[in-house]
């Protein structure tokens, strides 16, 4: 499918708008690089700032374990077809949250996960996406029976908001995957005719 590609290039620390410079400098300090996604979001500092603050709040307040957080973020990114974010979160899942390889591969491919709790998390996240935030009582009941709470529902909503910003920005920029994420590259499956 031929999609629009923004003509705006990546910003550097020097070329970024003043409001975005501290955000890019913080990324450079934290990661030793400015991720390609950030360098593009910086064109509208409010997008970059909203993404970074929402992402940090999700990490601190969602109530999910690190692996559960990655399951949610990977599910959203896979469902939205964001090759950049699937690669980035696959690296985080493997290197930081120590997600088991079989779980990571299942989430990346959309296959069933052998862990029932994590499968319920994927199922609920997909329901929230597919139903545009209108889960059925059955969707919620299955989620709660898996050991999650209503607080976690808000965590999924926050993750969807954050990933919508990054996934959509990456779509219109066709953001190249950073070298650090290359071992985790993922290609969106072709749609069946």
Backbone torsions as a table, in degrees:
resi	resn	phi	psi	omega
1	UNK	NA	132.0	179.0
2	UNK	-87.5	118.6	-178.9
3	UNK	-120.9	158.0	-179.6
4	UNK	-63.0	141.9	174.5
5	UNK	-124.4	125.7	177.8
6	UNK	-58.8	145.1	178.1
7	UNK	-90.5	-13.9	177.5
8	UNK	-65.9	130.3	179.8
9	UNK	-86.7	-174.8	178.6
10	UNK	-77.2	139.5	174.4
11	UNK	-84.3	151.5	170.2
12	UNK	-102.1	174.7	176.0
13	UNK	-58.9	-33.2	-178.0
14	UNK	-79.4	-36.7	-174.0
15	UNK	-88.7	-12.2	-175.6
16	UNK	-65.3	150.5	173.4
17	UNK	-57.5	149.8	-175.7
18	UNK	-52.7	-41.3	-179.0
19	UNK	-65.4	-26.9	-177.9
20	UNK	-88.4	-22.3	-174.7
21	UNK	-55.7	-48.0	179.8
22	UNK	-62.2	-32.1	178.9
23	UNK	-68.9	-41.9	178.2
24	UNK	-69.7	-38.0	177.4
25	UNK	-63.3	-40.2	178.2
26	UNK	-64.1	-40.0	177.5
27	UNK	-64.3	-43.5	178.4
28	UNK	-58.8	-43.0	179.9
29	UNK	-67.2	-43.0	-176.2
30	UNK	-72.6	-43.1	-172.4
31	UNK	-106.2	-10.6	-175.5
32	UNK	77.4	10.9	179.2
33	UNK	-164.0	164.8	170.7
34	UNK	-102.8	111.2	179.5
35	UNK	-54.8	143.4	-179.4
36	UNK	-53.4	-36.6	179.9
37	UNK	-63.0	-45.1	-179.7
38	UNK	-63.5	-40.7	-177.8
39	UNK	-62.9	-23.9	178.2
40	UNK	-92.5	-41.8	177.4
41	UNK	-59.5	-26.0	-176.6
42	UNK	-60.7	-17.2	177.8
43	UNK	-58.6	-33.0	174.7
44	UNK	-123.8	93.4	-173.0
45	UNK	-51.1	-30.5	178.4
46	UNK	-62.7	-33.3	177.5
47	UNK	-67.6	-49.2	-179.7
48	UNK	-62.6	-45.5	-179.2
49	UNK	-63.5	-45.6	179.9
50	UNK	-62.2	-43.6	178.1
51	UNK	-60.0	-52.2	-175.5
52	UNK	-63.3	-42.3	-179.4
53	UNK	-70.6	-39.9	177.0
54	UNK	-65.8	-39.8	179.2
55	UNK	-63.6	-44.5	178.5
56	UNK	-63.9	-42.1	178.3
57	UNK	-63.9	-40.4	177.5
58	UNK	-59.8	-46.9	-179.3
59	UNK	-60.8	-39.3	-174.6
60	UNK	-87.3	-29.4	-167.4
61	UNK	-118.1	-7.2	-172.8
62	UNK	-67.8	-25.3	-177.6
63	UNK	85.5	-2.9	178.3
64	UNK	-86.5	149.9	171.6
65	UNK	-67.7	164.5	177.4
66	UNK	-55.0	-42.2	178.7
67	UNK	-66.3	-40.9	177.9
68	UNK	-63.1	-39.9	177.5
69	UNK	-57.5	-45.0	-179.0
70	UNK	-68.3	-35.1	176.4
71	UNK	-59.1	-45.2	179.9
72	UNK	-64.1	-49.8	-176.6
73	UNK	-64.5	-40.2	178.0
74	UNK	-67.4	-40.6	179.3
75	UNK	-61.0	-47.3	179.9
76	UNK	-61.7	-47.4	-177.7
77	UNK	-64.6	-39.5	177.1
78	UNK	-64.9	-46.8	-179.0
79	UNK	-62.7	-33.8	178.1
80	UNK	-84.0	-5.1	178.2
81	UNK	70.8	31.9	-177.8
82	UNK	-91.9	101.2	-177.8
83	UNK	-63.7	-38.1	179.5
84	UNK	-62.3	-51.5	-175.2
85	UNK	-70.6	-33.3	176.1
86	UNK	-63.6	-43.1	178.1
87	UNK	-63.0	-48.6	-177.4
88	UNK	-62.1	-47.0	-177.6
89	UNK	-74.5	-23.7	173.0
90	UNK	-65.1	-41.7	177.9
91	UNK	-63.6	-45.7	179.3
92	UNK	-62.4	-42.2	-179.7
93	UNK	-60.2	-42.4	-176.7
94	UNK	-78.9	-46.9	-171.8
95	UNK	-85.2	-36.8	-173.9
96	UNK	-99.9	-51.1	-175.2
97	UNK	-88.9	-6.6	177.5
98	UNK	58.7	38.5	178.7
99	UNK	-63.5	134.1	176.9
100	UNK	-58.5	143.2	-176.4
101	UNK	-57.2	-39.5	-178.4
102	UNK	-65.9	-35.1	177.8
103	UNK	-69.9	-45.4	179.6
104	UNK	-58.5	-47.4	-179.3
105	UNK	-64.9	-37.7	178.7
106	UNK	-64.6	-44.0	180.0
107	UNK	-65.8	-44.7	-179.3
108	UNK	-61.2	-35.5	-176.7
109	UNK	-93.8	-10.8	-177.0
110	UNK	78.8	19.1	178.6
111	UNK	-86.5	161.9	176.6
112	UNK	-60.5	143.7	179.2
113	UNK	-96.9	136.1	-178.7
114	UNK	-66.3	-18.0	179.9
115	UNK	-92.2	115.6	-174.4
116	UNK	-60.7	-39.5	180.0
117	UNK	-64.2	-46.1	179.6
118	UNK	-67.5	-34.4	176.4
119	UNK	-64.3	-39.7	177.2
120	UNK	-63.1	-35.1	178.6
121	UNK	-66.9	-43.8	176.6
122	UNK	-62.7	-46.6	-177.6
123	UNK	-60.2	-43.9	-179.4
124	UNK	-69.2	-42.2	179.0
125	UNK	-59.6	-44.5	177.6
126	UNK	-63.1	-39.7	178.3
127	UNK	-61.4	-42.2	179.2
128	UNK	-63.1	-39.4	178.3
129	UNK	-69.9	-51.5	-175.7
130	UNK	-63.0	-34.4	-175.7
131	UNK	-101.2	13.7	176.1
132	UNK	51.2	46.2	176.1
133	UNK	80.6	15.0	179.4
134	UNK	-118.1	68.5	-179.2
135	UNK	-68.0	152.3	175.7
136	UNK	-81.2	162.6	174.1
137	UNK	-56.6	-35.5	177.8
138	UNK	-65.0	-41.0	177.2
139	UNK	-57.4	-47.1	-177.9
140	UNK	-68.2	-41.6	-179.0
141	UNK	-59.6	-45.0	178.7
142	UNK	-63.0	-38.6	178.9
143	UNK	-65.0	-47.3	-179.4
144	UNK	-66.9	-37.3	178.8
145	UNK	-66.0	-21.8	178.1
146	UNK	-80.1	-2.9	177.3
147	UNK	104.5	8.2	177.5
148	UNK	-93.5	172.0	-177.5
149	UNK	-125.7	174.4	175.3
150	UNK	-64.3	-29.9	174.4
151	UNK	-56.6	-41.1	179.6
152	UNK	-65.1	-29.6	176.2
153	UNK	-60.5	-43.4	177.2
154	UNK	-64.7	-34.3	176.0
155	UNK	-62.3	-40.2	177.0
156	UNK	-65.2	-40.7	178.8
157	UNK	-62.1	-43.6	178.4
158	UNK	-62.5	-42.8	179.1
159	UNK	-62.0	-40.9	178.8
160	UNK	-63.3	-41.7	178.6
161	UNK	-61.8	-47.0	-178.2
162	UNK	-64.8	-46.6	-177.4
163	UNK	-71.3	-27.9	175.1
164	UNK	-62.6	-43.7	176.9
165	UNK	-57.9	-51.4	-175.7
166	UNK	-72.5	-44.3	-178.5
167	UNK	-61.2	-46.5	-177.8
168	UNK	-68.1	-40.2	177.0
169	UNK	-61.7	-43.5	179.1
170	UNK	-64.7	-33.8	177.6
171	UNK	-62.6	-50.6	-175.0
172	UNK	-74.7	-23.3	176.7
173	UNK	-90.9	-15.5	-172.3
174	UNK	51.1	49.7	-173.4
175	UNK	-57.9	124.2	177.0
176	UNK	-69.9	141.7	179.3
177	UNK	-68.4	131.0	178.1
178	UNK	-62.5	150.3	-179.4
179	UNK	-54.8	-36.4	-179.1
180	UNK	-61.5	-25.5	-177.2
181	UNK	-97.6	-5.3	-175.7
182	UNK	-52.5	-39.6	179.3
183	UNK	-62.1	-13.8	-176.1
184	UNK	-114.4	17.9	-178.4
185	UNK	-55.2	149.2	-176.9
186	UNK	-143.6	141.5	178.1
187	UNK	-115.8	130.8	178.7
188	UNK	-59.9	129.4	178.8
189	UNK	-63.3	145.3	176.8
190	UNK	-69.4	143.0	177.6
191	UNK	-74.8	141.0	177.8
192	UNK	-68.7	142.5	-177.7
193	UNK	-76.9	NA	NA
